């Protein structure tokens, strides 16, 4: 089954002939970049958007992965933080983020002679509340992983089969996803939540989130890691570090990490 979907993905890029990949360095877009490079060679270009919602460490990882893949890689600056529709953090915040991204990438692609902008949206993403997908579709972006019905699990399995060392890398959505809808997003808030997550990873925890609500940080870890965290990590140091970053209160979510948890607060799911 995976071999069939891989062939379908390869065929999609063969028909494109040239493609610009919206490349974040996540597992999904890295798989797209790998297949595009294998099929198109120097006719494929990966482009990463740089903004305050992307940690510098994640940008370094994206650059390292692009070099490993061998794909040409460029950076562009996006300015979603200048859009009050984005910083107000409404339920469709991602729509404005992806609008800025694709309003930047599409003219770049056309100017460079790339007829297609390709992203890493997978089949499972289409079943979730992802207003950014609409913004990408409105601007003509294509999503090969979704087109062939590749699930999140299959993306990782195929990445492993193709030898990508980061196939099991934890998902890292943009830092703005750490804030409840309706709470304004600032560069400083993005910075402190990002530094807090980097700090926790230094203790060996990778699959985690630091949710931020006003002055409170809520740490989400994998459920199986919670007891070990409480037993082995100096909690007073954690609290002090978070307070030094600007938080007043530091809490631990006893339910544990769950992707998209803040979407529970939505009163209605919008297309």
Secondary structure, DSSP 8 states (H G I E B T S, - for coil): -HHHHHHHHHHHHHHHSSEEEE--SSHHHHHHHHHHHHHHGGGEEEEEEESTTS-HHHHHHHHHHHHHHT-EEEEEE--GGG-HHHHTT-TTHHHHHHHHHHHHHHHHHHHHT---EE----TGGGGS--HHHHHHHHTT-B-HHHHTT--HHHHHHHHHHTT-TTTT------GGGGB-TTS---HHHHHHHHHHHHHHHTTT--SEEEEEETTEEEEEE-GGGHHHHHHHS-HHHHHHHHHHHT-SEEEE-TT---TTGGGGG-SS---
